Amino acid sequence: MIFNKLLSTSSIPLSIDFVSVGNMSSGSLPTVDIPTTDLQAGDLLVLCVCSGGDTTTPSGWTLAASFTQGGQTRIATFYKISDGSETDFTLGNSQDRTQCGVIQYRPLSGSITYSNTSTNNSNGTNASTTSQTINTVPALIVSHFCKAPNNSNIGTVSGTNQRLLGTADGSLTNFRVVDEFVDTTGSSTVRSESGLYSADWCTNALSFYVS
């Protein structure tokens, strides 16, 4: 008697992978650099902006959070699920102190869904995010830090992966974006940067999950 053996394959686990980042751009009406080398439909793109002025939401993007602190430090974070055809575009912000950059992520399987966001702002030496409530894992948390112009970079953020770092020359609003991949539900860890100077600052923390 001949038996047919069925081959079983384990399902691919859900996860979100970092893929790439675009080049940082700055100044009035900067060109947003989309990382197109390995861009695929279904990828998550996160656009982070620090400025002294308002940013118009780009066509096809969703504004996750924005905030103004002290009248000169304005943060805005946008996201979109790529259709695979995105190209560079001009950001609608005419403020000279603007800096921006894009991070690209990819679901290993399934699709990426936006979960929630939180904002925080103050004036002082250190900047911190507020905790995210994680209900579904695996999750991705993107933490976006923005500070008033100064010649010192925003400090490192422990427990995270650095993705974007702006130029610190005193004429541009300072900028750093980090991320982390979370596999437990509940309240996420507050992330803080070790600031080197006292200034107005804002932070956005965004979370995404795979379904």
C-alpha positions as semicolon CSV with decimal commas, in nm:
position;residue;x (nm);y (nm);z (nm)
1;M;0,000;0,000;0,000
2;I;0,131;0,340;-0,097
3;F;0,072;0,633;0,135
4;N;0,082;0,989;0,010
5;K;0,273;1,204;0,254
6;L;0,136;1,553;0,298
7;L;0,398;1,822;0,331
8;S;0,309;2,078;0,594
9;T;0,455;2,426;0,609
10;S;0,442;2,652;0,909
11;S;0,288;2,988;0,847
12;I;0,513;3,291;0,820
13;P;0,502;3,480;1,150
14;L;0,363;3,832;1,146
15;S;0,623;4,103;1,174
16;I;0,720;4,449;1,054
17;D;1,065;4,500;0,906
18;F;1,263;4,819;0,861
19;V;1,358;4,860;0,494
20;S;1,520;5,196;0,428
21;V;1,519;5,572;0,484
22;G;1,517;5,858;0,238
23;N;1,771;6,138;0,244
24;M;1,709;6,423;0,488
25;S;1,607;6,751;0,326
26;S;1,573;7,100;0,469
27;G;1,488;7,464;0,404
28;S;1,186;7,631;0,251
29;L;0,966;7,401;0,040
30;P;1,209;7,106;0,068
31;T;1,198;6,808;-0,165
32;V;1,084;6,497;0,022
33;D;1,307;6,204;-0,078
34;I;1,110;5,879;-0,110
35;P;1,329;5,564;-0,073
36;T;1,235;5,401;-0,405
37;T;1,518;5,146;-0,450
38;D;1,306;4,866;-0,301
39;L;0,961;5,023;-0,275
40;Q;0,667;4,782;-0,288
41;A;0,292;4,817;-0,264
42;G;0,187;4,760;0,096
43;D;0,498;4,922;0,246
44;L;0,450;5,172;0,526
45;L;0,599;5,517;0,472
46;V;0,637;5,756;0,768
47;L;0,712;6,122;0,693
48;C;0,854;6,326;0,982
49;V;0,877;6,706;0,976
50;C;1,027;6,958;1,219
51;S;0,982;7,326;1,146
52;G;0,898;7,671;1,269
53;G;0,587;7,685;1,050
54;D;0,283;7,484;0,951
55;T;0,305;7,192;0,708
56;T;0,033;7,121;0,453
57;T;-0,068;6,753;0,453
58;P;0,074;6,603;0,131
59;S;-0,172;6,446;-0,112
60;G;-0,234;6,079;-0,028
61;W;-0,082;6,104;0,321
62;T;-0,253;6,100;0,660
63;L;-0,155;6,342;0,937
64;A;-0,102;6,135;1,252
65;A;-0,009;6,418;1,487
66;S;0,112;6,777;1,495
67;F;0,191;7,022;1,771
68;T;0,338;7,367;1,829
69;Q;0,546;7,458;2,134
70;G;0,656;7,812;2,213
71;G;0,553;7,942;1,872
72;Q;0,874;7,835;1,698
73;T;0,892;7,455;1,729
74;R;0,636;7,270;1,521
75;I;0,627;6,893;1,474
76;A;0,422;6,699;1,221
77;T;0,421;6,326;1,149
78;F;0,242;6,171;0,850
79;Y;0,204;5,817;0,718
80;K;0,073;5,628;0,417
81;I;0,054;5,273;0,285
82;S;0,247;5,272;-0,041
83;D;0,094;5,173;-0,374
84;G;0,447;5,120;-0,506
85;S;0,449;5,426;-0,735
86;E;0,545;5,708;-0,498
87;T;0,809;5,958;-0,611
88;D;0,982;6,259;-0,459
89;F;0,764;6,566;-0,402
90;T;0,779;6,921;-0,267
91;L;0,668;6,960;0,094
92;G;0,417;7,236;0,157
93;N;0,614;7,426;0,419
94;S;0,785;7,756;0,334
95;Q;0,962;7,800;0,669
96;D;1,342;7,813;0,633
97;R;1,403;7,610;0,952
98;T;1,221;7,302;0,816
99;Q;1,380;6,954;0,817
100;C;1,210;6,634;0,700
101;G;1,271;6,269;0,615
102;V;1,088;5,944;0,530
103;I;1,124;5,596;0,682
104;Q;1,012;5,281;0,496
105;Y;0,881;4,962;0,661
106;R;0,739;4,635;0,527
107;P;0,507;4,368;0,669
108;L;0,663;4,019;0,645
109;S;0,308;3,894;0,598
110;G;-0,035;4,049;0,636
111;S;-0,073;4,426;0,622
112;I;0,029;4,719;0,840
113;T;-0,242;4,911;1,025
114;Y;-0,215;5,239;1,213
115;S;-0,295;5,198;1,582
116;N;-0,262;5,522;1,778
117;T;-0,044;5,818;1,856
118;S;0,048;6,036;2,150
119;T;0,209;6,380;2,173
120;N;0,413;6,558;2,437
121;N;0,564;6,905;2,462
122;S;0,747;7,129;2,707
123;N;1,051;7,351;2,752
124;G;1,365;7,216;2,914
125;T;1,679;7,010;2,872
126;N;1,532;6,664;2,809
127;A;1,247;6,561;2,578
128;S;1,030;6,253;2,636
129;T;0,748;6,071;2,461
130;T;0,431;5,957;2,632
131;S;0,350;5,588;2,664
132;Q;0,160;5,407;2,388
133;T;-0,112;5,152;2,464
134;I;-0,023;4,838;2,268
135;N;-0,320;4,605;2,217
136;T;-0,193;4,400;1,921
137;V;0,153;4,257;1,859
138;P;0,389;4,258;1,687
139;A;0,387;4,636;1,690
140;L;0,612;4,912;1,563
141;I;0,659;5,235;1,758
142;V;0,808;5,537;1,583
143;S;0,925;5,819;1,813
144;H;0,976;6,161;1,656
145;F;1,166;6,431;1,849
146;C;1,175;6,799;1,755
147;K;1,356;7,087;1,931
148;A;1,412;7,457;1,875
149;P;1,718;7,545;1,663
150;N;2,058;7,496;1,826
151;N;2,409;7,394;1,725
152;S;2,389;7,064;1,922
153;N;2,209;6,756;1,795
154;I;1,920;6,606;1,989
155;G;2,068;6,343;2,220
156;T;2,056;5,966;2,170
157;V;1,747;5,768;2,273
158;S;1,831;5,447;2,458
159;G;1,642;5,126;2,379
160;T;1,567;5,230;2,021
161;N;1,703;5,220;1,666
162;Q;1,809;5,555;1,519
163;R;1,658;5,614;1,174
164;L;1,676;5,987;1,098
165;L;1,897;6,260;1,241
166;G;1,876;6,621;1,129
167;T;2,151;6,876;1,085
168;A;2,232;7,089;1,388
169;D;2,364;7,425;1,270
170;G;2,152;7,674;1,465
171;S;1,938;7,770;1,166
172;L;1,730;7,450;1,143
173;T;1,481;7,303;1,388
174;N;1,655;7,001;1,544
175;F;1,528;6,659;1,455
176;R;1,568;6,291;1,548
177;V;1,348;5,988;1,472
178;V;1,391;5,643;1,628
179;D;1,190;5,322;1,629
180;E;1,145;4,996;1,817
181;F;0,968;4,666;1,757
182;V;0,741;4,552;2,041
183;D;0,615;4,198;2,107
184;T;0,424;4,249;2,433
185;T;0,091;4,420;2,491
186;G;0,028;4,691;2,747
187;S;0,188;5,030;2,807
188;S;0,498;5,098;2,604
189;T;0,819;5,241;2,749
190;V;0,852;5,619;2,762
191;R;1,150;5,720;2,550
192;S;1,369;6,019;2,637
193;E;1,658;6,195;2,472
194;S;1,958;6,317;2,667
195;G;1,937;6,684;2,574
196;L;2,240;6,908;2,572
197;Y;2,053;7,238;2,594
198;S;1,727;7,383;2,722
199;A;1,472;7,464;2,451
200;D;1,112;7,432;2,339
201;W;1,047;7,075;2,224
202;C;0,771;6,846;2,096
203;T;0,750;6,469;2,050
204;N;0,515;6,241;1,860
205;A;0,496;5,864;1,923
206;L;0,310;5,649;1,667
207;S;0,230;5,281;1,683
208;F;0,144;5,038;1,402
209;Y;0,067;4,665;1,397
210;V;0,036;4,384;1,146
211;S;-0,295;4,208;1,082
